[in-house]
Amino acid sequence: MLQKYFPYKNITLKTFKNSHDRFLILDKKEIYHLGASLKDLGKKWFAFSKINLNINEILEKLE
């Protein structure tokens, strides 16, 4: 089923139970915060932001 939404290789999905929001991490170099599910994109207001903080600190908190 995930192949439908993520037809790319080398994608890792992890559950983070401390937050309802989603985080998109690209090559452990960039992090984007997504406030809603991508499957509902376009149905309601949707926002995402690039996080410009220390990436190592954020990765430690998310893992």
C-alpha positions, 0 to 999 in steps of 0.5 A: 500500500505504501508503494502507492504513495511513496514509489521511490526507493530508500525511503524510511518511515518511522512512527513518532508518538510524541507528536501528531504532526509529520516531519520530512527528513531529507538525507539527514540534512534538511527537516520540514515540518508538516502540520497535516497528513499528505493524503489530505493535501488540498482538502483543507488548509495545509502548511509546511515549514523548513526547520532551520535549527541544529539538525543533530539536536532535532534528529536526537529528539525524533529518534 
